[in-house]
Amino acid sequence: MSILDAAYLVLQDFPAGLNTKAILRRIFNKELWRPGTGTTPDATLYAGIIREIAAKGEAARFARGPVKGTFIANPLYKPAA
């Protein structure tokens, strides 16, 4: 599972939104993903979420949360059948 897939699963349980460090804590606790050799997985996650939002807009799995620096699972996202 990719870090973005894991983040989406985590965010589905937190409609108020989470920052990337909180998302990663939950990913690690649930053992959904393990980091590689990079030393900044929170920066990697942040960049990946921002890239997906920029590329896909309303079709992205993520949206910016109500508090600066947080993200939510996009309620408008429709997974492919």
Secondary structure, DSSP 4 states (H G I P E B T S, - for coil): --HHHHHHHHHTT-TT-B-HHHHHHHHHHTT-----S-S-HHHHHHHHHHHHHHHHGGGSSEEE-SSTT-EEE-TT-----
